[in-house]
Amino acid sequence: MHSSLFMNSKLMATSLFFLYLLLLHTHFHLSTSSTILLPLTHSLSTAQFNATHHLLKSTSARSTNRFRRYHHTQLSLPLSSGSDYTLSFTLGSSTISLYLDTGSDLVWFPCQPFTCILCESKPRSPTPPAKLSSLASPVPCSSPACAAAHSSIPSSSDLCAIARCPLESIEMSECGSFSCPSFYYAYADGSLVARLYRDSLSLPVSSHSLTIRNFTFGCAHTTLGEPIGVAGFGRGVLSLPAQLASFSPQLGNSFSYCLVSHSFDTEKVTHPSPLILGRYVDEKEKWIGGERVKFIYTQMLDNPKHPYFYSVGLEGISVGEKKISAPEILKRVDRHGGGGMVVDSGTTFTMLPASLYESVVAEFDRRVGRLHERARPIEEKTGLGPCYYYNKAVRVPSVVLHFVGNASSVVLPSRNYFYEFADGKRKVGCLMLMNGGDEEELRGGPVATLGNYQQQGFEVVYELRKRRVGFAKRKCASLWESLNQG
């Protein structure tokens, strides 16, 4: 699912960001001498949209499709098309740009020769399809990485059989020389077939490069609706952080990003959004770069069916002074993989189970609807709601997410859940939360997703060793500037 948030209604919108990856010294302090600078971009084709409400409609639909994809029982390892946040690095001899996605755990990209079916209206990658270097080597079918990509296959022997390894070689465990078979992925609005390879991954560090050898990735020659690859940041063994951890534990065991708050108006100049690999948070830190910072943590929940997800529990949501309790299925994950909320950089809008969503909307409308006219035509055009017409500045109630754990409440800025824009001569505002469906229909998978739109203006840290996710309100543009100046 392409979470395409920002586009110009008249011109292709291409907003350049910069991605910062920070290597740490022995004591894990952010090091200004080891800053890694990578371009972070996002763009959209205007052939697909020509007005703000059209963009909102498509974005809300893709958020829904991605969320529903989590409950597709035939998928072994969900692959998303990522988010609007794209990072670039060198793999072998090619520079590639991939979507950053915490909701999947595989790195894949288009390879020459490349054919993308039904991609005419999709955004194009800023880099051409990669050409495998002479040093790239196929991953053998006996490799754990191959088994991870084919996680629905019960054993490596089956993989070897698929790779046409002779029976006597399978019985003698001598099938390692055969390449890992191609794997197939299907998701929201596209699919692909890829093969696993290994090559050197290079990240620029100051005046030199940091090289990680034998980096495993998927090479796709044919996709359906997916012209851009994905850098999976999930919890699986094939994710980028997991592979970095095997090279440098402090790099792969913790990372954070801070998404600068955006508008759907792409004519506005945006600031870079930093991503920090190896992020270390000193529990005693109160002031960082002249800014008071306090992280709110909640524990990660294990999901036996979707182990790559960053699942957390949600106790409830407050709208103004009223706290609305979440259904029990949202507070934990059961042994079948059902329940919990996924923290996902690759989904735009937050999806909530129907009962909680309807209660939040009812309370929100009770407070706002009595003062402003419902904009039902806008709701039909955008897929969002409730929406309101207003003349002067509209006052909306506060929205607080109460995660499982003591003192784990996160207060959202109003721009993170209420989007205001012009519809002709009238001003309109819409609640930016979505209905994910009835809990019974969602059983067997996550029942909620925390999208990247609601994460804007926060530094979100993923601490894999401590098995927790943290949120701290930050001035993300200032954070980028302080890292840049450092």
N, C-alpha and C positions, 0 to 999 in steps of 0.2 A: 504494500500500500504506500503510494507516494503521498506523504503528508504535505502537500504543496500549499503553503500558507500565503505566499506573497507573490503577487504579479501585477504588472501594469496592465490596465484594460486596453491600452492602445499599442504598447510596445512590449517585446520580450523583457521580462524583469530578470536581471542577473545581478544579485547583490553579493559583493565580495566580502568575505569575512577572513579572519586569520585564526588558525588553530594553533594553540600553544600546548606543547607536550613538555613537561618539566621532569628532567632527571634529578635525582636527589643525591646529596653528599652522604657520607657515612651516618650523619645524625639526622638524615631525612628532612633537612631544611630545604625550602625552595631555593634552587641555585640559579642565579642570574647568568652564570657562565655556561650553563648547560641547557639553555632554552632551545626548544625545537619549534621552528616556525613552518607551518604548512597552510596552504590556501584552503579556506572553507567556503564553498559557494552554494547557491541554490538558484534555480531558474525554472521557468514554466513556459510552455508554448501557448501563445495567444490564440491558436487555432481551437483551443479547447474552451476558453472562457472569454467573455467580453464585458463582464460587469462584476461588481463586488458580490452581489447575491448569487451569481452563478458560481463564482469561486467558492463561496461558503457552502453552497449546496454540494459541490463535488467533494470538497474537503470533508464535510460531515459524512457523506456517503462512504468515502474511503476509510474514515475512522471506524465506521460501523462494519465495513467489510473485513478490515483487519482484525477487529475484535471477534467477529463471528468465525474467522478462520481458525482461531485458537481451539475451537470445538469440533474441528474436522477430524474424525477418528482415523482416516486413512493416511494422515500425514505423520511421518516419523520424526522429522526435524523441521519445524516451521521456518520458512525463509520469508522474510519480508523484503520489500523493496526499500525499506529504510525510511528516513525522514528527510527534511529539507537541509539537514546539516551534513555537509560533505567534506571529507578530508582527503588529502593527496599525499602520496609517498611513492618511492621507487621500489619496484619489485623486479629483480633481475636487471634487465636493461630498459624497462618501460616505466614511465610515470603514469600512475592510475589515480582516479578520483572515485571514491566510494561513499555511499551513504552511511552515516554513523547510526547504528541500531543496537540498543540494549535489549531488544526483544528477540534476537536470534544469536546463534553462536557459530556462525560460519563466515569466512571471508571468501567471496567469489567475485569475479569480474568478467566482462566480455573479452574474448580472445579472438585474434585473427585466425582464419576468416570468420566473420561474425554476421549472423542474420537475426534480425529482430522482427518478428511478425506482429503486425498491428501496433506499430510504434510511431505512426505518422504524427500523432498529436501529443506524443510524450516528450518531456524535456530530454535534451541530448547531453551526454557526458562532455565536460570540457576537455577530456583527453580521448584520443581515438582508441579503438579496441587494442589490447596489448598483444604484442608478439612475444611468444615464449623465447627466453634466451637459450643459448646452447647449453647452459649449465642447469636448466630446469630438468628435473627428473620425475617420472611418474611415481606415485606412492604405491608400494606393493600391496597386494590384496591381503597379506597377512598382517599389515600394520594396524595398530589400534585406531589410527586416524581413519582408515578405510572403514572399519567397523562402526565408528562414530557417525560417519556420513551415511552409512546404510544401517542405521540403528534398528530398523524393522526386521533386518535379517537376523535370525537367531544365532548364527555362529560363523566364525571365519571360514569354516569348511564350505558353507553355502556360498560365501563370497568367492572362494577359490573356484568352486564349480561354475559360478556365473562367469568368472574370468577364463573359463575353459582350461582349468588346471586338470591334468590327468588324475584319475582316481588314485593310482599308486603314489603320486606325489603328495596328494592330500593325506593319505594314510601315513606317509613317512614324514609329514610336516615339512615338505620340501617345495611348497608352492609359493614361497616368498618372492621369487623372481617374476611372477606374473603381476601385471598392473592391476590396480584397484578398478573394478568396473565403473562405468558411468553411473551417476545417480540422478534421479529425477525429483524435482520439487514443484509443487503446485501451491498457490496461495492466492489470496484476495482476487486480483484481476490479472494474473499472469502465471507463467511457469517457465522452467528451464531444464536443460540437461547439461551436466558438467562432469568433468573428471578432476581428480585430485593430483596436484603436483607439489613439488618442493623447490624453493629457490631462495635467494638471499633478499631479505627485506632491509631497505636502507632508509633511515630517518636523519635529516640534517640536524646536526648539533653544532651551533656556532659555525666555525670555519671548517668543520670536518663532518663525517657521517658516522652514525651508529649503525652497524650492520648486524643483523640477526640471520644466521645461516639456517638452512633447512626449514624455512617458514612454509607451512602447509596452507594451500589455498585451492579453490575450485576455479577451473577454467571452463567457461561456457561458450560454445560456438553457436548455439541456437537458443533463443528465448522467445517467449510470447508476452508482449507488452512490457518488457523489462530491458530498456537500453542501458541502464546504469547498474553497477554492481553494489555489493553491500559489505561493510566491515562490521561483522557481528561482534558485539561487546557483551554477549550474554555469559552465563556461567559454565558453558560447555568447554571441552578440551580443545576444540578447534577455534575458539574465539580469539580475537587479537590480544586481549589482556592475558588469557591463559597461556598463549604462546610466548608473550613477553615475560611472563613469570618464570618460565623455564630458562630464560636467558638471564633475567635479573628479577628476583623475587619482589624487590621493593617497587619495581615498575608495574608489575602485573597484578599485585595483590590489592591495589587501591587506585581508584581514579575518580575524577570529578569533572563536571562541566558546569558552566554558568552561561545560560542562554539570555542574551540581551533581549529586553522586551521589544516586541515588534508590533507594527500595525499591518493590516492588509494593504495599506497604501504604499506601494513599492516605490513611489516617487520620493519618499523620504530617505535620507541618507542614514544607513544603519551602521552600527559599530561592530567590531569583531567580537566573537564569542569564544572564550578560552576553554580548552579541554586540557586537563592536567593529569598526566599519567604518573603514578607513584605518589599521589597526593597524601600527605601526612597531616593530620589535624592534631595539634597539641591541645589536650583537654584543658590546659591552663591558659590558652590563647583567649584574650578578650578583645584585643585590637589588632587588626591586620591591615597594613597599609593605610593607617589613619581611619579605619572603619571598624566600628564595633560589630563583632561577628559572634553569633551563638548558633551552634548546630543543634537541631532537634532530631533525635535518632529513633528509629524503629527497627526491630529485628527482621531479618530475612526469614521467610518461611520456605521449607523444602517442599517441592512439588514432585512427587514420584513419577507423574506422567509427563510433566514439562520441566525437567530439572534445570534447564538453561534460563528460566525466568527469574527475575528479581521480584519475587512475590512478597508482599507485606500484608498485614492485617489492618482493617479499618474499623474502628469502633463506631464512628458516626460522623455526622456533618452538622455544624451549627449554621443556621441562617439567622442573623441578628442575634437575639438573646435565646432563641429556641434551639436546643440540641436535639437532633433527630437520630435515633439509634439505628445502626446498620443491622441488616439481618445477620444471623449467626454465621451463615455460609461465607460472609465477607470478612469475618474476623480470623479465620483459620483455613488451612488446606487439609482436606480429608485424604484418606489412604488411596482414593481413586484419582487424586489430582484435581479435585473440585474445590473451588473457593479461593478466597484471597483476591488481592488487587496487584496487578503487574505494573511496576514502574517502567515505562517504555518511552524511549526517546524517538521511536519510529511511528508513534501514533500521535495525531494532532490534538484531538479533543478527548477529555476524560469521559469514559463510559461507565455508567452506574447501573446496577440491577434495577428493574422496573419499580419495585416497591419503594426503594430509597429515592430514586430519581423523582418519582411522582410526589413524594412527600416534600422533597426539597423544592420542586417547582410550585407546589401548592402554597408553601410558606412564602416563597419569593414573590409569587403573584399576589398573595394577600397583602404584602407590604408595598409593592410597587404598582400593582394593577389598580388599586383604588385611587391613585393619583394620575395615572397615565393610560391612554387608550391602547388596547392591544393591537399590534400590527400584524394581523393574521395573514394578509397577503405576503408579507415578508417571511413569515414562518413557512408558508408553502413554498416560496422560492428558494429558501436557504436550507430547509431541513432542520433549523434550530428553533428554539422556543423556550419560554415565552419571549416575544419581542414587543417593543412598545414604541409608539410615537411620542415625541415630546418637543417642547419649544425651548425651554430653558434647561440648565444643567439638571440632570436627573440624579437623585440620591438613591443609592441601592444599599441594601443591608449587607453587613459583613458576612463572609463565608469562611468557615474554619474547618479544616480537615483534622479529625481526631484519629490518629493512628494508634495501634495497639502499643501499650507501654506507658510508663509513668512520664508525664510532662512531654508527650509526643504530639502536641497540637500545633498545626501549621496554619497561620493566618494568611490567606491569599489576598494580594492586592486586587482591587476591583477590576483593573484592566485584565487580570488573568481569568476572569469568569464573566465579564460583561463587556461586550464589544459594541462600540458606538460608531456609526457611520451615516453618511447622507444617502437618502433615497430620493433623488430629485431635489425638491426644495424642502423636504421634511427630514428631520433628524430621527434616527432609529437606533435602538439599543437592543441587543439580544443576549440572553443567557448562554454561555458557551460550555454547557455540560450536556451530555447526551444520554439517551435511554438505550441501555445495552440489551434489554429484553427480560423476560420473566426468568426468575431463578431456576425454575424447573427445566427450562430449555437450556440453561447454561451449565447444568451439572456435568461434571467430568472435565471441567476446565476452569480457568479464572472467571470470576463473575464481575470484575471491574478492571479498568485500566486507567492509570494516571498518565495523561497525554502530555506532550511537550509544551503545548500552549499554556497549561496550568503550571508548568515548571519554570517558566520564564521569570527572570529576576531573582532566581535562587541559585546558589551553588548546591548542586546535588552530588553528594559523595557516596561512592559504593565501596565499602570496606569489606573485602572478601574474607580476610582472616577473622575479623570480629563479627562477620556475618550480620551486617547492619547497613541500612541506608540512612543518610543524614541530609537534612535540609537547612540551609542558612540563607536568610534574606541578604542579598548582596547587590551592590552597584556593579553589575557585570562589566559594563563598559570601562569603569574605573579600574576594575580588577585587571582587565586586559591591558590598560594603559600602564599600570604599575608593573606588570610583568614585562611589558615591552620596554619600559624605561630601565628596568633592573638589569 
